[in-house]
Amino acid sequence: MKIQDLIKNIHKGSKHLGTFSLHELFQFASSRNYNGIAVAKENGREYYLAFLAGEAEGPPENMRDNVK
């Protein structure tokens, strides 16, 4: 199984917490110490950003509004 397939399976079974701008997402995750994966879709592509204890664990390059 590819990592993208694994992330998609995790995302399918996860609770949707909202739609955020990137700035709002960082504030939301850090204020609640969340562990999770943010998903952004743009122009037919998907971008993922992991949060551990409210801290981003990957570069948020190319991520814009509508982060889910």
TISENU-530248 format. One record per residue (C-alpha): residue number from 0; x, y, z. Coordinates in steps of 0.02 Angstrom, whole numbers. Each point is the difference from the previous one (the first is absolute). Last residue first. Layout:
N
   num        x        y        z
   NUM        X        Y        Z
...
***
This chain:
68
   num        x        y        z
    67     -484     1008      276
    66      103      148      -59
    65     -109      113     -105
    64      127      142      -13
    63      179      -26      -58
    62      125     -141        9
    61      136       11     -132
    60      136      -32      128
    59      -63      -47      174
    58      166      -83       44
    57      -26     -150      112
    56      -24      -39      184
    55     -115      141       52
    54      -16       16      189
    53     -162      -26       96
    52       61     -154       94
    51       46      -77     -167
    50      -74       79     -155
    49       22      -74     -174
    48      -21      101     -160
    47      -69      -76     -159
    46      -22       71     -174
    45     -120      -64     -132
    44        2       44     -185
    43     -145       27     -120
    42       28      188      -12
    41        2       20      189
    40      -44     -118      142
    39       63       23      176
    38        5     -138      132
    37       51       26      181
    36       58     -154       94
    35      -18      -24      185
    34       66       16      177
    33      -77      151       83
    32       75      102      143
    31     -164       99       12
    30       68      177      -19
    29      137      -63     -117
    28     -119      -82     -123
    27     -122      147       -9
    26      135      133      -15
    25       92      -94     -137
    24     -163      -31      -92
    23      -53      181       14
    22      162       57      -84
    21      -20     -129     -139
    20     -178       56      -31
    19     -122     -123       76
    18     -140     -118      -45
    17      -69     -104      142
    16       28     -144      120
    15      -38     -145     -118
    14        3     -161      103
    13      112     -134      -72
    12      -36     -164      -88
    11       22       67     -176
    10      157       98       53
     9       85     -156       67
     8      -37      -93     -162
     7       63      148     -103
     6      160        6      105
     5       31     -186      -31
     4      -33       18     -185
     3      123      146      -12
     2      130     -102       96
     1      -11     -137     -131
     0      -65     -171       46
***
